[in-house]
Amino acid sequence: MVYTYDKGRTLKGAVINEMLFGQSQTACERLMVDLGVSMNIDLKRFRLCLTGIPKQVYAPRFGKDLDDFFRLYGSLEDEMARSLSEFGIAFDAAIVKYDGTKRILYLLSPSPSADRSLEAAELLHRRILALYRSCWGLGDDAYVCVTALSEELRGFESLAEGFVRTRNLAKLSFFLDRSLLMTDDEYRSRHVPLSADGLASSLKRIESLIVRSSVEELEEAVRVLFFEQLRSSFSLRACSDALSEIRSLARRYNEVFLARLDSARLEGLSLEGHDNLKTVYEEARAVLVHCARASSRTGLEVGRLSLEAVRFIRERYAETFTVDEIAREIGVSPNYLSRVFNGEIGESIPSYVAKVRLARAMQLIETSDATIADIGARCGFSSAAYFNRVFKQKTGWTPARYRERKRA
């Protein structure tokens, strides 16, 4: 073992966290004096090896707790103590806490003859996967565990920097479909930066496919964005930016085409609550396809004037208003607004107003106990007879019969 203190004590507990998170060597030595020990190790050429599934994955997905984690760690420590000696590698192991999780950290020292840290890390990685199978019953496809190996340390002063880099490598499990050992060389071979222009271009294509209702092409474009561009970028920031734009896009077409997407579902399009890229992709794809099917037309992208008209209609559908009033509110001529709206939304303003009123009426019929006549009035229909006639013409059912079927 690598005895980092005198009196035969190993590098564990509070002291290692002080070292890893940026405390100076002087401060750490002072802490150890207070504990009655002293450091007598030169950290040059050591490597950090971080492994284990984070709590954000094992707790909610597999129902495991901290006791389960410690039992796993105990089994791993006993096994590695025997195995690493065969490599001529001395090591220390510790459980470190950061970002709301605990992970297993090894400090590996090179053997006198050669640095076999990579082989040792590969052994450690295989062993931790085997423990997840035998102790927790997890198949290899149930999770992704990235065991991250740092570059060689230059000494104590590079310890905190090396730990940050190792943590960042371990975080890349979010983007992967399989468990692996991640080194800086592995990262460099896989990493393809995604520029802001490249992301914007992909989102622009996705928007055009929504408008054209090209579902198959849209699904392929979303797959390329997530699994070829975002995955290769290894950038949580780029992924978060993409999801933010997709949320805005979905909200816009949800408004325009009455896609009836729940706002909570749109808010769910974020990195929070997801521990891998695949689940985020599946939710984003489903939302965008929903918008494409709701648009169901071929036309231009929806511009500012059409959106402002849509918002006016959505906010004041219960009132009586004309196209002239909408145009005056927006600040353009009625003829110009009608022409733009027809070209971009695919129908006339009066037809769209009727659609909005009908969609709101259907929602109220399904979710409220208000009378049919009251619902028609609240949704802007001039009379109960007119409401019944329009409703049956568009749905094939009277409002009363529609309510019966929904509640049945």
N, C-alpha and C positions, 0 to 999 in steps of 0.2 A: 504494500500500500504506500501511497505518497503521504508521509507524515508531515503535515504542514505546520504543526505546532510541536513544541517539545512535550514531554510527558506522554508521548504516544497518542495524542489526540488528532483526529482527522478534520478536514475542512468541511464543517457542517454547521447547521444552526444559524443563529443570527449573524455571525461574522461573515459568512459567504454572501449573504444578501447585501451587507454593507459594502463588500468588495465589488460585487457585480453591478451595483447601481451607482457607482461613481465616487464612493468615498476614497479619499487619498490614502496612499500607503501609510503615511504618518498617522492619520486618524484611525486606521484599522489597527496599526501597531499599538496605539494608545488604548484602544478598546480591548485588545488582547492582554495588555498589561493589567488592565482592570480585572480581567478574568483569570489572571495568574498564569498566562501562557505567553509564548512569543513565537513569531513567524520565522521560519528558517528555510524558506523555499524560494528558488529563483524560477519565475514563471515563464522564462523564455522558451519558445518552441512548444509549449503546451498547446493543446487544442481543447476547445469546449465542445461537448456533444450533448445536445438537448433532445429528449425523446418523450413519448407518451401522448395520448389523446388529451386535449384540453377539457376542462370541466364543462365548458359551454357545449361540448359534444356529448360526453359520456353521461352527464347528469340527466338532461332532458330526453335524449334519444334512447338511452339504455338503462335508465333508472339506477345508475350506480352512484355511490356516495364516497365520501372521503375515506371511510374505513376500507371500502373495496380497493380504492387507489393505493392505500398504504400496504395492504396485503399483497397487491401486485408488485409494489416496489420491493418489499421484503424478499419475495421470490426471485426477483431480478438481481438484487444485490448479492444474494448467496451464489447464484449461478455465475454472475460475471466475475466475482472474486476468484472463482476457480478457473474460468476460461481465459481471462485476460493475462493471467500469469504465464500461460502458454505462449503468449505473444511477446513476452518480455516487456510488457507495458505495465507501468505503475499507474494507479488511478485513485481518484477520490470520487465519491458519489454523494449527492445531496438532493433534497427536494427543495426547489425554489418556488417562490410565490411571486406572480406578477400578473397584471391585467386581469385580475379576478380569477386566476386559475393557479394550480400547482402543477409543475412539470418536473421530470427527472433529469438532472444534469450530471454529466460525468466530466471530470477534468482528467484528460489523458496525457501521459508523458511519453515521449518517444523512448524506445529502447536504446541502449548505448550503440548498437550496431546500425540500426535503421529505423526510420519512422514508419511504424506499421499502424498508425492511427486510423487510416481509412479502413483497413481490414477489421480492426477492432470495432469501429463504428458500424460496419456492415454486420458483424456478429451481433452487436447490441441490437441493431434494428431487427434482425431476424428473430432474436430471442423475445423482444417485446411483442412482436406480432404473434409468436407462438403462445405467449402468456395470455394475450387477449382471446385467443382461440380456446385454450384449455381452461383458463380461470373464469372468463366471462362468457364463453360460448359464442364469440363473435366471428362470423365468417369474414374473409378478407374483403368481400364486397360490401360489408356493412358500414364501413368507415374508411377514412384515410388518415394514416399516421405518417407524418413527415419527421424523420429523425435528421436533425440538422447538425452538420459538422463545421466548425469554424476554421478559418485559416490559422496558421501558427501565431501564437501570441508573441509580441516583442518583449514582454515583461509585464510587471504589475500595471504599468500605466496604460496598457492596451487591453486590460481585462474587461473593463466596462464597455469599451467600444466593440470588442469581439462578442460580448454577450448580446448587445443590441443587434448586431448583424445576424447572429445565430437565431435570435427570436424572430427576426424578420424572415429568415429562411423557413423557419418552422410554420409561420403564418401562411405560407404558400400552399398549405394543405387545402385551403379554401378553393383553390383553382383546379385541383387535380382530381382524377378519378381513381387513382391507385396509390397505395402506400409506397414510399421510396426513401432512400437516403439522399438528402439534398446537401450538396456542397456548393461552394462558389463556382466551381467549374461546371457543375450540373446546371446551376442557375444561368450562367452565361450562355450555355448551349441552347437553352430553351427560351430565353428572354428575347422578345421582339417588342420594342416600345410602340405604343399606340399614340399617335399625335392627336392634338385637338382637332385638326382638320380631318384626319382619318375617321375619328369618331363622328364628327358632324356629317361627313359624307355618308356614312353608314346609316345614321338616323334619318337623313334626308331621303335616302332610298326607301327605308322602311315606311316613312310617311306617305310617299307616293304610291307604294303598294297597298297601303290601307285605303287610300282614296279610290284606287282602281279595283279594290276588292279581290286582289290576286292572292288568294290565301296560300296556295302552294309556294309561290315565289316569296311571299312574306315569311313563311315558316323557314325557308332556306336562308333568307337574309338575316333573320333573328339568330339562327343557328351559327352562321358565320360570325356575326358580331360577338356572340358569347364564347363560342368554342374555338374560334380561330384568332380573333383579335383580342378580346378581353383576357382570355386564358393565357395567351402568349405574352401579354403585357405584364402579367403578375402585379397589376396595379389595383389595389382596393380603391384608390381615388378615382381612377378611370371608370371602374365598375360603378361606383357611387354616382359619378357624373352621368353615366349612361342611364342609370335607373331614374335619376331626377328628370332627365329629358323625356324618358318614356312615360313617366307619370304625367308630365305636362301635356305630352302628345295625346295620351289616352283621355285626359280630362277634356281636352279641346274637342276631340271627335265624339266623346261621350255626350257632350253638350249638343254638338251639331247634329249627330245622327241618332240621338236618343238611345244610346246603347244600353242604358239602364245598368251601368256598372255601379256597384256599391262603393261609396267613398272609402270605406274601411279596406276594401280590396285594393284600391289604388294606393292607399297609404302603406299597405303591406309590401309594395314594390320598393323595398329598401334592403340594405344589408342586415339590418337588425332582424333577429329571429331566423336567420339562415346561416348554416354553418358550412355550406358548400355552394359552388357556382351552379351546379345542376338544378337545385331547387329554385334558385332565383330565376334562372333561365325558363324553367317550366311555367312559373307564374307570369313572367313577362310575356312569354309566347302566347299564353292563354288569353291575357288581357288584350294584346294587339290583334290577335285573330278575331276576338269578339268585336273589336272596333271595326275591323275590315268587313266582317259579315253584316254589321249594322249599316255600314255605308252603302254596300251593295249597288255601286254605280261606277261608271267611268267618267272622270272629269278632272278638273284642275285641283290643286291644293287650295285649302280654305284660307282666304286672306283676311285682313283686318276688318274690312267693311262688312263682310258676311258674318264674321264672328260677333261684331258689335250688334248687327241686326238680330242674330240668334240670341244674344244675351238680353236684348230689349224684349224679345218675344217670350223668352223663358221667364223673365221677371214679371211681365205684365200680361201674361196670357189670359188672366181672368177679366181683364178690362176690355172695353171696346176701343179699337184704334184702327187707323188706316195706314196704307203704305206711305202716304205723304207724311204722316206724323212720325213714323220710324225714320224716314229720310231726313226730316227736319232735325230730329234729335241727333242724328249722326253727323249732319252737315253736308249732305250731298243731295243731288236732285233725285226725285222718285224714279225717273226713267233709268238713270245710271245705276242706282241701287238695285232695281229690279233685274237689270241686265246682268250685273255682276253676281247677284244672288242666284239667279237661274243657272248661270254658268258654273258656279262653284258648288252650290248645294244640290243642284240637279232637279229643282222644282221651284214653283213660284212661291212668293212670300205668303199669299193667302192659303195655299195648300200646306205650307210648312206650319203656319199658325194652327190650322185644323189638326195637324198631326200632333203638335205639342199638347193642345187641349185634350185630344183623345188619349194620349199616353198618360197624362195626369189623371184623367177620369178613370182609366183602367186601374191605375195604382190605388186610387181612393176606393173604388168598388171592391178591390181585393182586400184592402187593409182596414177599412172603416165601416161603421154601421150607419153612416149617413144615408138618407133616402136617395133614390136615383135622381129625383127632381132637384134635390139640393146639390148633389154632386155636379149635375149638368150646369146649374147656375154658377157654382163656385169655379167651374172650369171655363167659363166665358161663353157658353152656348146660350143663344138668345131665348130659347124656349125648350120645354121638356120634349115636345114633339120633334123639334129639330134635332135635339140631342139623341133621341131614340133612333131617328132615321139615319143620321150620320154614323152612329155606333154600329148599327146593324149592317149598313153598307160596307163598312171597313172591316168588321170582324166576322160577320155572318151570324151574329147573335144579338138579341136585345140585351140591354144592360142588366136587366133582372136575371135573364137566363145565364148570362156570363158569370154573374156572381154565384149562382147556384152551382155551376160546374166547377168554379174555382174552389168553392168551400167543400164540395163533395170530394 
